[in-house]
């Protein structure tokens, strides 16, 4: 092989006979070596989804990526095709809670993510010293109802300055406006401390406790203009009972929040997620 960098392609479009064979043959004809291939068919919508990763024979990855995109278009497939060596820049939005903040940074420093945290933006000063101790730039942008638009404009300027590709809301306790999301036009991953669609909005652990549920959960999802209703990436649950207080639910839930948010970030950076409508296909 001329290059050990692999190419990852995510495809989706109208289902039709022979798609798996056509994709495999295209790679085989160019003497590529398929490392992973997975596919899914939504039978109700007749949509085909595929993730395929291969090592190309040529060292000219950009040319092969461009040619595969053209090939996918001929198949009437929408595609996202990248080199495995491509590392995204991730901006973290945080408030006061620090459990997801520390967990993601330590996982990043341990090499778990195919990307790099480029900055931390917060509406409070609480995590400045911790971020700077990790060697990360920290910016405090206070947000009030009166100046929300100006604060979001400052956040967008910071994101552009650092060249961020992805936002991770690590328990950032502000709602991103539709205007912010329209201007940003890149993915935003949020963690919500409930098993959505149950207990959306504020104080979900209090809602769960008052309802007497026997399971609580956490959900990582893409943020949209509709609060807590974006496409779900991953979820986790744990059992609770009548003996558990709200504080117990919060403690148990924080473990779940760390797990689902880190998993969602990993899946996204590994090019394992396809969105369609308000759903996702996750090739895990």
PEUR-V570831 format. One record per run of one state. SS is the DSSP state (H for helix, E for strand, - for the rest). FROM is the first residue (numbers start at 1). TO is the last residue. If there is no record, write none. Layout:
ss=SS from=FROM to=TO
ss=SS from=FROM to=TO
This chain:
ss=- from=1 to=5
ss=E from=6 to=14
ss=- from=15 to=18
ss=H from=19 to=29
ss=- from=30 to=32
ss=E from=33 to=42
ss=- from=43 to=46
ss=E from=47 to=55
ss=- from=56 to=60
ss=H from=61 to=74
ss=- from=75 to=76
ss=E from=77 to=83
ss=- from=84 to=87
ss=E from=88 to=94
ss=- from=95 to=98
ss=H from=99 to=109
ss=- from=110 to=114
ss=E from=115 to=122
ss=- from=123 to=127
ss=H from=128 to=133
ss=- from=134 to=137
ss=E from=138 to=140
ss=- from=141 to=147
ss=H from=148 to=162
ss=- from=163 to=165
ss=E from=166 to=169
ss=- from=170 to=177
ss=H from=178 to=184
ss=- from=185 to=187
ss=E from=188 to=192
ss=- from=193 to=203
ss=H from=204 to=211
ss=- from=212 to=214
ss=E from=215 to=222
ss=- from=223 to=231
ss=E from=232 to=239
ss=- from=240 to=245
ss=H from=246 to=269
ss=- from=270 to=272
ss=E from=273 to=276
ss=- from=277 to=278
ss=E from=279 to=282
ss=- from=283 to=284
